[in-house]
Amino acid sequence: MTGLGSRDATLPAICDVAIVGGGVMGLATAYHLAELSRLRVVVIERGYLLSGASGRNGGGVRMQWGDEGNVRVMMESIEICRGLAQELGINLWFRQGGYLFLARTAAGEARLQRNAALHRSLGVPTRLIGPEDARELVPELDPTGVRLAAFNPRDGVVFPWPFVWGYAARAIANGVVVRTHTEVTGADVADRDLVLRLATGEQLRAHLVVNATGAWSHGLNDMLGISLPNRPHRHEILSTEPLKPVLDPLVVDLASGLYLSQSTRGEIVGGITMPDEGGGSVSVDQRSSLRFLAHIGRTITELLPRFGGLKVLRQWAGPYDVSPDGDAIVGPTPGIDGLIQLCGFTGHGFMMAPAVGRLLARWIARGERHSMLERWDPGRFARGDGTRREDMIIG
Ligand SMILES: Cc1cc2nc3c(=O)[nH]c(=O)nc-3n(C[C@H](O)[C@H](O)[C@H](O)COP(=O)(O)OP(=O)(O)OC[C@H]3O[C@@H](n4cnc5c(N)ncnc54)[C@H](O)[C@@H]3O)c2cc1C
C-alpha cells in the first residue's frame, strides 16, 4: 500500500473503527487514533484522497471567530499546525501572514469591535485598525469605503494537499488500512456492530463507524435512516498566475464575502459569496462558472485595482457541508449506537481538522470529553437547541 492509500488494500472482515471518508477530518482522526491506541482502524474513501472539499479549499486558517469556543479550537489548531510539518514529516507550506478583515458597514464595524474584544480576552492579539493602516499592511488595497479593519498576525494559510498526504502516510505507517476508490453503498445495524456494504461487493463489520463524508454525510446517514439537517452548498474558488510576494495577510471583505490570499507558491487564491448558489441535494456540481469569474473579477478589481490585470490559471468548485447553526456536528448519533458523526464543518473544516481529529480520537480511544463535544452534539437539532452562535462564516 502506498502512503496515499490504495484501491487494493486488503480489508479485514471486522475492525474497531471504520472511518468513511478520506478527507482531512477522517484522516486526521485515523492518524491520532493510531498514535493513541491499538484499535484496528480502517478508512474507506470512494475516490482518491483529495477528491472532496479537502482537495478544493482555500487553505485559510484563523483564530478570528465570533464565538469563544471556535476561537479556542482554532488557537489549539494553529498551535498544532506550527509543529505539524515536523510531526508528519512533510512540508505544509504553513505561513502566518495574518488575516485582515475589512468592514464597510456599521454592522460589520460593530462585529469586528465585539470580536476583537473577545479575542484579546482570550489572548489572541487581534488589532483594530483604520483604513490607512490597512493599506500599510496591503499596499494594493483601495481603502475607499472601509470603516474599520481587524488584523491578527497569527492567522495564516497552508497548502491543503500535503496536510492530507501527511496524515494518510503516518496513519498507514502506524497500521491504519486506507482503502480508496471504494464507495460505501449500504449500511446495516448488526447486533452491537454496524456492517458497511461496499460497491466492490465486500462487507466491513465495525464496532464504531465515523461518518466523515463531509458534504455527502447525509447520504450515509440516509442508509441508516438518520436525518440530520446539514446539506451541501456549492462554493467556487480560483487561483491566478504566480506573483512575487505582494499580499501578506489573507484579506476578507465582510460586505461582499470576498476572500483572497497569496499562497507560498505565489498564486493569488480567492473566493466570494454567491448568494443564490444553494445546494441541498446529494450531488454537488463541482464545475466552475463564468458567472463566478465575472463577479469575483469585478469585486477584486474594485478592492485591489492593480490585481485587475491578473491572469486566472485555474477555477474550480467544491462543497461546503452547511449546518443550520453554523456549528459542526460531531459525536454519537441518537438512535444508532456506534455511529459517530464528524461533519457539518461548513467553510472551516480544514483549519479545524488538526484540533478536531485529535479531540475526537481522544474521546474514542480514551473517553476524554472536550467541551466542544457538548456543543457539537448531533442530538441538538432534535432537541431544538441548535441556535446560531457564529457570525464570522465566510463564503
Ligand atoms: C471552495 C472551498 C473553499 C474552502 N476554504 C476553506 C478554508 O479556507 N479554510 C478551511 O478551513 N476550510 C475551507 N473550506 C472547507 C473545508 O474544505 C472542509 O470543511 C473540509 O475539507 C471538510 O473535510 P472533510 O474531511 O470533512 O470532507 P471532504 O474532504 O469532503 O471528505 C469527505 C470524503 O468522503 C468521501 N465520501 C463521500 N461519500 C462516500 C461514501 N459513500 N463512501 C466512501 N467515501 C465517501 C468523499 O469522496 C470525500 O473524499 C472550503 C471549502 C470549499 C469547497
The ligand as an ORCA input file, in Angstrom:
! r2SCAN-3c Opt
* xyz 0 1
  C     -14.076     26.309     -2.274
  C     -13.875     25.963     -0.821
  C     -13.049     26.769     -0.021
  C     -12.841     26.444      1.320
  N     -11.962     27.199      2.048
  C     -11.639     26.813      3.313
  C     -10.620     27.483      4.037
  O     -10.006     28.438      3.558
  N     -10.342     27.043      5.291
  C     -10.995     25.980      5.859
  O     -10.723     25.629      6.996
  N     -11.953     25.310      5.177
  C     -12.289     25.691      3.924
  N     -13.252     25.006      3.235
  C     -13.977     23.909      3.894
  C     -13.113     22.669      4.011
  O     -12.556     22.339      2.747
  C     -13.968     21.495      4.516
  O     -14.682     21.894      5.680
  C     -13.102     20.298      4.869
  O     -12.204     19.982      3.827
  C     -14.007     19.109      5.161
  O     -13.194     17.968      5.272
  P     -13.902     16.556      5.356
  O     -12.822     15.561      5.538
  O     -14.987     16.612      6.379
  O     -14.663     16.385      3.956
  P     -14.110     16.008      2.493
  O     -12.746     16.497      2.265
  O     -15.172     16.429      1.541
  O     -14.019     14.443      2.560
  C     -15.153     13.625      2.539
  C     -14.801     12.401      1.699
  O     -15.846     11.437      1.822
  C     -15.893     10.717      0.600
  N     -17.189     10.043      0.525
  C     -18.404     10.605      0.419
  N     -19.357      9.669      0.388
  C     -18.731      8.458      0.495
  C     -19.179      7.113      0.533
  N     -20.478      6.812      0.454
  N     -18.254      6.142      0.626
  C     -16.923      6.423      0.728
  N     -16.452      7.710      0.704
  C     -17.346      8.707      0.597
  C     -15.704     11.806     -0.454
  O     -15.246     11.255     -1.670
  C     -14.687     12.737      0.216
  O     -13.348     12.471     -0.214
  C     -13.501     25.322      1.891
  C     -14.337     24.517      1.109
  C     -14.516     24.823     -0.235
  C     -15.390     23.961     -1.063
*
